[in-house]
Amino acid sequence: MKIGYLGPEASFTHHAVKSVFTNEEYIAFPTIPDCLEALAEGKVDRAVVPLENALEGSVPITIDYLFHDVDLHITAELISPIEQHLMVHPDNVDKWQEVTKIMSHSHALAQCHKYLYYRFRGIDLEPSTSTSAAAKYVSEHKEENVAAIGNSLAADTYGLKIVEENIHDFHFNHTRFVVLTSEKESELLSFEQDAEKSTLMVTLPSDDRPGALHQVLSAFSWRQLSLSKIESRPLKTGLGNYFFIIDVEKPVDGVLMQGAIEELEALGCTVKVLGSYRKHLLEPQK
Amino acid sequence: MKIGYLGPEASFTHHAVKSVFTNEEYIAFPTIPDCLEALAEGKVDRAVVPLENALEGSVPITIDYLFHDVDLHITAELISPIEQHLMVHPDNVDKWQEVTKIMSHSHALAQCHKYLYYRFRGIDLEPSTSTSAAAKYVSEHKEENVAAIGNSLAADTYGLKIVEENIHDFHFNHTRFVVLTSEKESELLSFEQDAEKSTLMVTLPSDDRPGALHQVLSAFSWRQLSLSKIESRPLKTGLGNYFFIIDVEKPVDGVLMQGAIEELEALGCTVKVLGSYRKHLLEPQK
């Protein structure tokens, strides 16, 4: 089976993929749309991309692309602990406290905001396209004495030395990755256990009368269908127009869920079912 | 009066500030937290930062910083049309179709995703810290034949030539900026007109029983208080824990709003009122 993932090599997504798919072919893609398009076009059998981080929130490009551009289905979610470390070229280990610049993905820089503020105030922070791209740059520019922030897989892959561990500001830092398929029904993988939950994308009626969202939530509430998440994203038709991503703690094929979805549609809502799937918790790296 | 804003010079925020504050002292800050901290510490009298874009959604760092780190109040919102243009160094106008790299803020690159995909597929896209930082780089590296994406103020400021106008993928692209003060009651400015609305930040009770959000919305719904926005953001205490940003189309001092807020608090919710304020629509640049 071919597994597409958000690269480059040594990314957090790569780590998640390696944790659950063994003896499969991994293919890295440079962006989330590239990875999702490859699945839609049948070039890979599964795609794995980040959906949400416990600190930074949802990954907008994943949600927007799944809503607007492709018709794909979530078949599993992978919850991975995220640990950010400060790393330098091995030749610069003795002078890491005098680094001239710190590079990482903007989310990783944000996750270490307080550490960087108190420890490296005034030092140039340079956003990179990924944490592992930052590690790669550091490995190739030892004369610059720059540091990268990233995971231990990136340090291993690019031969860097971790000089300070776990520099992220908040504990409980996890990222949700989703495993996507192009077909609604697909073979269950060995790690797909736990109770099923569902993710729906709901658009309110176009007349958008006040209280419509309350009505949507009522349809779930009186049936005692628990929502574990509700989030709005812009419809891109103008400020103030949103669709909603709703996670419900039940599979979509039950009588109550079917009833709720049918009633929402009868009320003029559009409901896109992203999938019913199982959660899988990953171990921390090393 | 000193007005702090998210810089650098020629940013979209700068444009918004110049549109409503005349004859005041403008001070640019490199990051949103720097700008908000300056206001909290009394170094400026107002701070202006972006809160939400019609395509990209909320600006997470603004919302999170207002929730977690400072006690500031919204006194007005500025709605500004956002137009993205492709610009090059004047010496490279004849060969702009062969640019080797296109630079801009990651949000601007995302807003022009389809244009770039169809027109410049495979060309290196480099994220910069702001659209105007990208324009500045292009003005200083004419030998590289690189292009920047940004607004016309950036083209003017850095002497670049716009070679393709309005390359953003979706029309109706606006950004909401908020004008913040450190005091709850502050003098109204001449542009603060229109009907008042309110922004609340609501945290559900810590036992977080299913349906609590539905209950919160009911408190507004049966009072016919219209919500123009509801959005969740991570509490940063673990995946699945959120607070909610709710915009209500009424000022916070009315009887019904006071009743709703008091009842939510009695139910165990925490309600932080970010302010009751007026909307101001800005003209497009030029």
Interface residues (C-beta under 8 A of the other chain):
Chain A: P33 E52 N53 A54 L55 E56 G57 P60 I61 I79 S106 A110 H113 Y117 P127 T129 F170 F172 H174 R176 P210 G211 L213 H214 L217 S218 F220 S221 Q224 S226 L227 S228 K229 I230 E231 S232 R233 P234 K236 T237 G238 L239 G240 Y242 E249
Chain B: P33 E52 N53 A54 L55 E56 G57 P60 I61 I79 S106 A110 H113 P127 T129 F170 F172 H174 R176 P210 G211 L213 H214 L217 S218 F220 S221 Q224 S226 L227 S228 K229 I230 E231 S232 R233 P234 K236 T237 G238 L239 G240 Y242 E249
